Structure formats: C-alpha cells, structure tokens
Amino acid sequence: MYEKYWNLKERPFQNTPDPRYLYLSPQHEDVLMKLTYAVAQGLGGGMLTGVFGCGKTLIGRVILRDLGEQKFSWAYVNNPSLGEPAELLRAIVRSLSPQDLPEKKTEILIDPLLEKLHTILLNNVQEGKGNVVIIDEAHTINDPRVFEQLRLILNFQTEDRFLLTLLILGQPELKAKIDALKPFSQRIPIRCHLGTLSEEEVGKYIAHRMSVASVEGLKGVNQVFDKEGIKVIFEHTGGIPRKINTVCDLVLLSGFAKKVNQITPDLIKSVIKEFSLS
C-alpha cells in the first residue's frame, strides 16, 4: 500500500524469515559462521538460543539457502511439540524422504521409524548428500521422551562421521532443558546465543532492510528514519528485530497516510500509542 510512496518495491519490515533481509550484526555473523561450520564439518549437533523475535528462524533459513539443497537433504520442523515422540520422527522422515503418511500401526511405532530414518540417512550419504535436521521452537518441548528421540538419532554414525547434523533453535530456557539431559547435552558441541541489537545496530538494521526493499534512486535511509527517530524505536523495542519490524511497518503506513517526507520521533510515538504497541 505504501511502497510506491516511499520508493520501495516491497514492504521491508515483514515478519517473515526471508534470507535476503538478514542483517549481519557481529553476533549474527558469528552465529551463522559457527552453525554453518557445524553442518559443513558434520559435527553432529548445534544449538542456537535467543529471545523471541531475535532472528533464530531467519538464521536457520539462511543456512538452508547458503549450503544448498543439492549437497544436503533437509528436515525443518517448526512445531516439535506434536504430541507423541513418534510424531516428531514421522515429520523428520517425511521431510528427508517425501512420502505418504504411514497408516499401519507397526509403521508409526518408534523403532520402525528409527530404522526407516537410518536407511534414509545412509542412502543420502551414499548418494553424496549430507543430512540436516533443524528443530525450531525447541523450547516448547516439555516431554523428555522427545529429547531422547533426538539423542537417539545422533547415534546414527559410521566409523568416521555422523549421518546427520541436528540443529536445535529456541528461546533461552532451551539451554537449561538441554543441560539437564547430560547424555544429550554432551552431543551438542556448538552452542550459540543471539541477544538484542544495540542502538547503533538498530539504525544499521533499519537501513539494511530499507536498502533491500528499495528501488533505484531511493533517498538515503537517514532521510526517512533520522537518528532521533531510530533512538525512539530502539528505546521502545529493546533492540528486538521482530518488534522493530512491527513498529517500522506501521510507521511507514502512517507516514504514507499523512503524506510526510520523513519519519519523525513524534510520528513514531503517535503510532506506538495509536496501535497500542507499548
């Protein structure tokens, strides 16, 4: 709706995990490097924790994009609290080797599913492809049996390599859950944490997203969001990208409706109040 007015080809602050919009702050760059290394070197397991809306899912999507589907088979599970542990295994099996849902009772038990998964992993490796399983929102797992299933799939190894890399993503409480499960915890060698953005990084984050969405000839981002406006956004959002996106999207909409040339601190404050964002 407001794109043309601000000389944009698309909305720059949508809360979707689009890899093009990843802003590589120093901490995001460090996390991306470590988790990519875990996958590329077949280290078995990696964990990423961070507050809600800090970009964990986006990091996962960027790893998928950068490593490519030709070299790896992927299973991406964003709802690991599916009920019985077997449901998670079924989701992983279906993602790594698309197929119809099992219907026989014997096919939805854990042991047959583990055997099937092992076969799929071996076949992929023999075809020259690695296997990656990403479990997003893993902090929502409350059943220790689910973590036990994840531990078991890390037992799938040859003499010299793991048959898959397991990446688990979740909010900070995930770390305590993993640490309480010593046999599983010991199999996660790479651990990363994403914090919030600093005020300076918020400005660079906004500039990056505006630049990705811009058309040729866009005025400098500082002519749209000035330094004082960015300060207000930082103070309100605490440097959490998802909150920044929500505020900036509504501010651009309001600025368009009011036909302003620049996003001012007063406009930002009025949008926060109008949309009850406080």
TABEL-V930399 format. One record per residue. N is the residue number from 1. RES is the residue in three letters. SS is DSSP state (alpha for helix, beta for strand, coil for the rest). NEAR is the number of other C-alpha atoms within 12 Angstrom. D_FIRST is the distance of its C-alpha to the first C-alpha in whole Angstrom. Layout:
n=[N | N]
res=[RES | RES]
ss=[SS | SS]
near=[NEAR | NEAR]
d_first=[D_FIRST | D_FIRST]
//
This chain:
n=[1 | 2 | 3 | 4 | 5 | 6 | 7 | 8 | 9 | 10 | 11 | 12 | 13 | 14 | 15 | 16 | 17 | 18 | 19 | 20 | 21 | 22 | 23 | 24 | 25 | 26 | 27 | 28 | 29 | 30 | 31 | 32 | 33 | 34 | 35 | 36 | 37 | 38 | 39 | 40 | 41 | 42 | 43 | 44 | 45 | 46 | 47 | 48 | 49 | 50 | 51 | 52 | 53 | 54 | 55 | 56 | 57 | 58 | 59 | 60 | 61 | 62 | 63 | 64 | 65 | 66 | 67 | 68 | 69 | 70 | 71 | 72 | 73 | 74 | 75 | 76 | 77 | 78 | 79 | 80 | 81 | 82 | 83 | 84 | 85 | 86 | 87 | 88 | 89 | 90 | 91 | 92 | 93 | 94 | 95 | 96 | 97 | 98 | 99 | 100 | 101 | 102 | 103 | 104 | 105 | 106 | 107 | 108 | 109 | 110 | 111 | 112 | 113 | 114 | 115 | 116 | 117 | 118 | 119 | 120 | 121 | 122 | 123 | 124 | 125 | 126 | 127 | 128 | 129 | 130 | 131 | 132 | 133 | 134 | 135 | 136 | 137 | 138 | 139 | 140 | 141 | 142 | 143 | 144 | 145 | 146 | 147 | 148 | 149 | 150 | 151 | 152 | 153 | 154 | 155 | 156 | 157 | 158 | 159 | 160 | 161 | 162 | 163 | 164 | 165 | 166 | 167 | 168 | 169 | 170 | 171 | 172 | 173 | 174 | 175 | 176 | 177 | 178 | 179 | 180 | 181 | 182 | 183 | 184 | 185 | 186 | 187 | 188 | 189 | 190 | 191 | 192 | 193 | 194 | 195 | 196 | 197 | 198 | 199 | 200 | 201 | 202 | 203 | 204 | 205 | 206 | 207 | 208 | 209 | 210 | 211 | 212 | 213 | 214 | 215 | 216 | 217 | 218 | 219 | 220 | 221 | 222 | 223 | 224 | 225 | 226 | 227 | 228 | 229 | 230 | 231 | 232 | 233 | 234 | 235 | 236 | 237 | 238 | 239 | 240 | 241 | 242 | 243 | 244 | 245 | 246 | 247 | 248 | 249 | 250 | 251 | 252 | 253 | 254 | 255 | 256 | 257 | 258 | 259 | 260 | 261 | 262 | 263 | 264 | 265 | 266 | 267 | 268 | 269 | 270 | 271 | 272 | 273 | 274 | 275 | 276 | 277 | 278]
res=[MET | TYR | GLU | LYS | TYR | TRP | ASN | LEU | LYS | GLU | ARG | PRO | PHE | GLN | ASN | THR | PRO | ASP | PRO | ARG | TYR | LEU | TYR | LEU | SER | PRO | GLN | HIS | GLU | ASP | VAL | LEU | MET | LYS | LEU | THR | TYR | ALA | VAL | ALA | GLN | GLY | LEU | GLY | GLY | GLY | MET | LEU | THR | GLY | VAL | PHE | GLY | CYS | GLY | LYS | THR | LEU | ILE | GLY | ARG | VAL | ILE | LEU | ARG | ASP | LEU | GLY | GLU | GLN | LYS | PHE | SER | TRP | ALA | TYR | VAL | ASN | ASN | PRO | SER | LEU | GLY | GLU | PRO | ALA | GLU | LEU | LEU | ARG | ALA | ILE | VAL | ARG | SER | LEU | SER | PRO | GLN | ASP | LEU | PRO | GLU | LYS | LYS | THR | GLU | ILE | LEU | ILE | ASP | PRO | LEU | LEU | GLU | LYS | LEU | HIS | THR | ILE | LEU | LEU | ASN | ASN | VAL | GLN | GLU | GLY | LYS | GLY | ASN | VAL | VAL | ILE | ILE | ASP | GLU | ALA | HIS | THR | ILE | ASN | ASP | PRO | ARG | VAL | PHE | GLU | GLN | LEU | ARG | LEU | ILE | LEU | ASN | PHE | GLN | THR | GLU | ASP | ARG | PHE | LEU | LEU | THR | LEU | LEU | ILE | LEU | GLY | GLN | PRO | GLU | LEU | LYS | ALA | LYS | ILE | ASP | ALA | LEU | LYS | PRO | PHE | SER | GLN | ARG | ILE | PRO | ILE | ARG | CYS | HIS | LEU | GLY | THR | LEU | SER | GLU | GLU | GLU | VAL | GLY | LYS | TYR | ILE | ALA | HIS | ARG | MET | SER | VAL | ALA | SER | VAL | GLU | GLY | LEU | LYS | GLY | VAL | ASN | GLN | VAL | PHE | ASP | LYS | GLU | GLY | ILE | LYS | VAL | ILE | PHE | GLU | HIS | THR | GLY | GLY | ILE | PRO | ARG | LYS | ILE | ASN | THR | VAL | CYS | ASP | LEU | VAL | LEU | LEU | SER | GLY | PHE | ALA | LYS | LYS | VAL | ASN | GLN | ILE | THR | PRO | ASP | LEU | ILE | LYS | SER | VAL | ILE | LYS | GLU | PHE | SER | LEU | SER]
ss=[coil | coil | coil | coil | coil | coil | coil | beta | coil | coil | coil | coil | coil | coil | coil | coil | coil | coil | alpha | alpha | alpha | coil | coil | coil | coil | alpha | alpha | alpha | alpha | alpha | alpha | alpha | alpha | alpha | alpha | alpha | alpha | alpha | alpha | alpha | coil | coil | coil | coil | beta | beta | beta | beta | beta | beta | coil | coil | coil | coil | coil | alpha | alpha | alpha | alpha | alpha | alpha | alpha | alpha | alpha | alpha | alpha | alpha | coil | coil | coil | coil | beta | beta | beta | beta | beta | beta | coil | coil | coil | coil | coil | coil | coil | alpha | alpha | alpha | alpha | alpha | alpha | alpha | alpha | alpha | alpha | alpha | alpha | coil | coil | coil | coil | coil | coil | coil | coil | alpha | alpha | alpha | coil | coil | alpha | alpha | alpha | alpha | alpha | alpha | alpha | alpha | alpha | alpha | alpha | alpha | alpha | alpha | alpha | alpha | alpha | coil | coil | coil | beta | beta | beta | beta | beta | beta | coil | coil | alpha | alpha | alpha | coil | coil | coil | alpha | alpha | alpha | alpha | alpha | alpha | alpha | alpha | alpha | alpha | coil | coil | coil | beta | coil | coil | coil | coil | beta | coil | coil | beta | beta | beta | beta | beta | beta | coil | coil | alpha | alpha | alpha | alpha | alpha | alpha | alpha | coil | coil | alpha | alpha | alpha | alpha | coil | coil | coil | coil | beta | beta | beta | beta | beta | coil | coil | coil | coil | alpha | alpha | alpha | alpha | alpha | alpha | alpha | alpha | alpha | alpha | alpha | alpha | alpha | alpha | alpha | beta | coil | coil | coil | coil | coil | coil | alpha | alpha | alpha | coil | beta | coil | alpha | alpha | alpha | alpha | alpha | alpha | alpha | alpha | alpha | alpha | alpha | coil | coil | coil | alpha | alpha | alpha | alpha | alpha | alpha | alpha | alpha | alpha | alpha | alpha | alpha | alpha | alpha | alpha | alpha | alpha | alpha | coil | coil | coil | coil | beta | coil | alpha | alpha | alpha | alpha | alpha | alpha | alpha | alpha | alpha | alpha | coil | coil | coil | coil]
near=[18 | 23 | 23 | 17 | 25 | 38 | 27 | 26 | 21 | 23 | 32 | 38 | 36 | 24 | 26 | 22 | 27 | 26 | 24 | 23 | 30 | 36 | 32 | 27 | 29 | 18 | 25 | 35 | 21 | 20 | 33 | 41 | 26 | 28 | 43 | 36 | 24 | 33 | 40 | 30 | 25 | 33 | 31 | 42 | 42 | 43 | 49 | 47 | 40 | 35 | 28 | 28 | 30 | 38 | 47 | 46 | 40 | 32 | 46 | 43 | 34 | 28 | 36 | 32 | 22 | 22 | 27 | 20 | 20 | 16 | 20 | 29 | 35 | 38 | 37 | 33 | 32 | 28 | 22 | 36 | 26 | 23 | 19 | 22 | 30 | 32 | 27 | 40 | 44 | 36 | 35 | 41 | 38 | 25 | 26 | 33 | 24 | 17 | 15 | 13 | 19 | 21 | 11 | 11 | 13 | 14 | 22 | 24 | 21 | 27 | 20 | 20 | 31 | 31 | 22 | 28 | 39 | 30 | 21 | 32 | 39 | 26 | 20 | 25 | 25 | 14 | 15 | 16 | 27 | 36 | 51 | 46 | 43 | 42 | 41 | 35 | 34 | 40 | 32 | 26 | 32 | 22 | 22 | 22 | 23 | 31 | 37 | 27 | 31 | 41 | 31 | 28 | 38 | 36 | 26 | 29 | 22 | 17 | 8 | 11 | 22 | 29 | 38 | 44 | 44 | 48 | 50 | 52 | 47 | 40 | 31 | 28 | 23 | 31 | 28 | 18 | 27 | 36 | 19 | 15 | 22 | 16 | 18 | 31 | 27 | 19 | 30 | 30 | 25 | 32 | 34 | 34 | 33 | 35 | 27 | 32 | 34 | 23 | 27 | 20 | 29 | 39 | 32 | 29 | 39 | 46 | 31 | 24 | 33 | 39 | 31 | 26 | 27 | 25 | 20 | 14 | 13 | 22 | 19 | 20 | 30 | 23 | 20 | 34 | 35 | 26 | 25 | 25 | 32 | 39 | 27 | 31 | 47 | 34 | 26 | 29 | 31 | 27 | 35 | 32 | 47 | 32 | 32 | 42 | 34 | 31 | 43 | 44 | 34 | 33 | 42 | 39 | 28 | 30 | 30 | 23 | 18 | 16 | 16 | 21 | 22 | 28 | 36 | 28 | 26 | 23 | 34 | 39 | 30 | 23 | 30 | 27 | 16 | 15 | 17 | 13 | 21 | 18]
d_first=[0 | 4 | 6 | 8 | 8 | 10 | 12 | 10 | 11 | 9 | 9 | 12 | 13 | 13 | 17 | 18 | 21 | 20 | 23 | 21 | 20 | 23 | 24 | 28 | 30 | 33 | 34 | 31 | 33 | 36 | 35 | 34 | 37 | 39 | 37 | 37 | 41 | 42 | 40 | 42 | 45 | 45 | 46 | 46 | 43 | 41 | 39 | 36 | 35 | 33 | 31 | 28 | 25 | 26 | 26 | 29 | 27 | 25 | 28 | 30 | 27 | 28 | 32 | 31 | 29 | 32 | 35 | 34 | 35 | 38 | 40 | 39 | 38 | 36 | 35 | 32 | 33 | 30 | 32 | 36 | 37 | 38 | 41 | 44 | 44 | 45 | 41 | 40 | 42 | 41 | 38 | 39 | 41 | 39 | 36 | 39 | 40 | 38 | 40 | 41 | 41 | 45 | 47 | 50 | 51 | 53 | 50 | 48 | 50 | 50 | 52 | 52 | 48 | 49 | 51 | 49 | 46 | 49 | 50 | 46 | 46 | 50 | 49 | 45 | 48 | 50 | 47 | 46 | 43 | 43 | 41 | 39 | 38 | 35 | 35 | 32 | 32 | 36 | 36 | 36 | 39 | 42 | 44 | 47 | 48 | 44 | 45 | 48 | 47 | 45 | 48 | 50 | 47 | 48 | 51 | 51 | 52 | 54 | 57 | 55 | 51 | 49 | 48 | 44 | 42 | 41 | 38 | 37 | 34 | 34 | 34 | 37 | 39 | 39 | 41 | 44 | 44 | 45 | 47 | 49 | 49 | 52 | 52 | 49 | 48 | 50 | 49 | 45 | 46 | 43 | 41 | 38 | 36 | 33 | 32 | 30 | 28 | 30 | 29 | 29 | 27 | 24 | 24 | 24 | 22 | 19 | 20 | 21 | 17 | 16 | 18 | 18 | 14 | 15 | 15 | 19 | 19 | 17 | 19 | 21 | 19 | 22 | 20 | 17 | 19 | 22 | 25 | 26 | 22 | 23 | 26 | 24 | 22 | 25 | 27 | 25 | 24 | 28 | 26 | 25 | 22 | 21 | 21 | 19 | 16 | 15 | 16 | 14 | 11 | 11 | 13 | 10 | 8 | 11 | 12 | 9 | 10 | 13 | 13 | 15 | 16 | 17 | 17 | 20 | 22 | 22 | 19 | 19 | 22 | 20 | 17 | 20 | 22 | 19 | 18 | 22 | 21 | 25]
//
